[in-house]
Amino acid sequence: MSDENTNMNEDPWKVTSHEEVKAENQVVPVQASAPAAPNGNINEIRNDFGLVSMICGIISLVLGFSPWGILGLIFGILAKRGKNQNSQATAGIVCSIVSFALTIILVIVFVAVYVGFIMNMVKNGGFNI
């Protein structure tokens, strides 16, 4: 009894003109277009790289120099290319370099402590409880 073309919210007693019916049934061709870049601005992409650099740099400070530090350096350098002065990229580069320096210092300290411990064991003739 119901027609699939009938709109339930439409007034069933509404009289439509011949032009309205003709316009309603007209097929409009759809033209395909090439996908556009997000806003088409390369500076916005570089700003995103600066944000990613800063986040990776902070993570590398917390976790120690890891792949996050390397990613922070790479994204920071990409964000700083050209005339773009991005403070987030600078923060990411600085955090990544600081985490790298702290990691080098910690490795040197751990190696020194380990070598000192081994030398003390050799000097005392072994591990005594």
N, C-alpha and C positions, 0 to 999 in steps of 0.2 A: 503494500500500500504506500510505503514511503519511497520517494524517488531519491537516488543517491546524490543528485545535483541540488536538492533542496536544502537551503540553509535553515536550521531550526530557529535561529535568532531573527530571521527576516520576517517581515509582515506578510502573511500569505495573501492578503487582500490588496496589496500594493499593485497598482497598474503601472507597467513599464512601457516606455515608448519603443518604437521600432529601432531608433538610433541607439538607445541604451542596450538593447539586446544585441545589436550588431557589434557595438564596442566591447561588450562583455565577452563575446565569443571570438573576438579577433585574437589571432596568435601573434605574439611579438617575438621576432627572432632574437636569439641571444648570441652576442658576439664574444668570442674568446679573446682574452687579452693576456699579455705576458705578466707573470707575477712581479709585483713591484717590491723593491727593497723596503724594509721598515723605515718609513719616513725619508728614505733616500739620502740620508746624511751620514757621511763617514765619521764626522766628529762625535756623533752619538754612539757609534760603535766603539770608538776609542775611549769615550767616557766609560762605557761598560767594561772595557779592558782594564781601565784604571781601578774600577770597583773590584773586579775579580782579582787584580794584582794585590790590592790592599787586603782583601779577605784571605788570599793564599799566604800573604806575608804574615798576617796575624796568626793563622793556623800553624805556620812553620815556627813561629816563636813559641807557641804553646807546646807543640809536639817535638820540637827540636828540628834541626835541618833535615828535611825529608823531601820527597818529590814536590811537596807544597811550596817549599822555598824556591825550587827551580822554576815551577810554574809561576810563582809570584814575580820572579825576575823577568821571565819571558814576557808575561802579559804587561808588566810595567814598562819594559823597553818598547813593546809594540804601541802602548798608549802614549808614550812620550815622543814618538816619531813625528817629525814635522814641526809645525809651529804651535802645537797643542800643549799648553801648560796645565797639566792635570795634577792637582795636589794629591789625589787618591793614588795615582800611579807612583808619585814620589814616595808616599808613605809605604806602598807595597814594596818598592825597591829597597828602601831603607830597612824595613822589617825583615826582608829576606836576607840582606847582607848582614844585619845584626845577628840573626839566627844562625847564619853560616859561621860567623866569627865566634859566637858562643859555643857552637858545636866543636869547632877546632880547639878552643881552649879546654873544653870538657874532655875531649879525647886525649889531649896532652896530659891533663891532670890525672886521668884514669890510668894512662900508660905509666906515668911516673909513680903512682901509688902501687900499681901492680909490680913494676920492676923493683921498687923498694921492698915490697913484701917478699918477693922471690929472693932478693939479695939477703934479706934478713934470715930467711929460712936456710939458705946455703951456709951463711956464716954461723948459725946456731946448730947446724947439723940436722935439720928437719923440723917438723911441726910437733911441738910439745904441748900437751893439754895440761 
